[in-house]
């Protein structure tokens, strides 16, 4: 009996979606080739180990809730979770203006299963006018939607946010967590698993064109100064949303031949949010900054998350050690768009000014307490052009259209293709990779491939 070759799958993009799918497919005996434009693996996971006493996460940082498959993968890799509490302290001009009741009202509204597909701002204002939402909670909701979801409050769908909040409740745990060894340790585990299964991983390989017909794909890529051709039976595309939104002649765009107008339209109906992150390595505990009031110093000593409303860097949290802490600043949505116009030094200065105003101390006092600083702007990353996606009002079916296979040959994954409410998360990317892998395996079984 003649021996037939294993079905071949090319996977474009080596983020969590692509690597997870590759692991599942290679484990089932398929011949897998992963093509990644960057010189590293991980996509929007990017960990640095040379800054202060702990790893810093330039991209994805948190393990939100306890998603079964993500936790299983973390345990499989022998990694350890460190609990991270979200208990925000809100400071303005040295005063504690934390309003727990406003937060509770916000989350109750966001998770409403009957939320209509209208802009979140429109719904919030209507609820406030009816008395169903305290007027003061509208600003809190805006800060949460723009900061946490990196979305435009005036455009993002209330129905889509409701799905995401309810999905988060379904995997909720008393605390979120981070990976003690760094998120990149999970990426290395997936890469080792692929190497053990003889999968090919090609980095610094920029896919430019995917020519396809049913059951056959030819990928043309740029590999350094030359070019590369990869042939496969099927292809899984896991690139970020912004790459799928590009015109055919733009840098980084992928041309499909024949074209996929439905996919392009679906991608452009969705939106990408930006995030700027800032890291301040301090000389000592935050509460030992000179000139702090005793009240503020006491609150900072137990603080896990700090919010500084209406500031360039509106959210902060502590990592590192008690003696050598790292303060992480986070700016998402509209605030990040404004910061994106600045270079890294100016971002650091904006962060220091933000803290000075919130703590009511001079900026030079804060600056003297900073030993080192770093910033990252995901809008400038040429292979992501933003942080993660969100759903505008009026585009309820766009993600499902983007996720749908084409002729049992083209498949799509990545957090922007999520339809379960896990958008913008590592577990969301992982879930879509597993979904696409199963679709590919089903197509193999249906075609009788061996």
Secondary structure, DSSP 8 states (H G I E B T S, - for coil): -------EEEEE--SHHHHHHHHHHHHTT-EEEEE-SSSSS-TT--EESSSTTS-EESS---B-S--HHHHHHHHHTT--EEEE---EEEEETTEE---HHHHHHHHHHHT-TT--SSBHHHHHHHHHHHTSS-HHHHHHHHHHHHHHS---TTTBBHHHHHHHHHHHHHT--SSEEEETT-THHHHHHHHHHHHHTT-EEE-SEEEEEEEEETTEEEEEEEETTEEEEEEESEEEE---HHHHHS-TTSTT--EEES--HHHHHHHHHSEEE-EEEEEEEESS-GGGSTT--HHHHHHHHH-SEEE-TTSSS-EEEEEE-SSSEEEEEEEETHHHHHHTTS-HHHHHHHHHHHHHHHHTS-HHHHHHTEEEEEEEEGGG-TTTSSSEEE-BTT-TTHHHHHHS-BTTTEEE-SGGG--SS-TTSHHHHHHHHHHHHHHHHHHHHHHT--
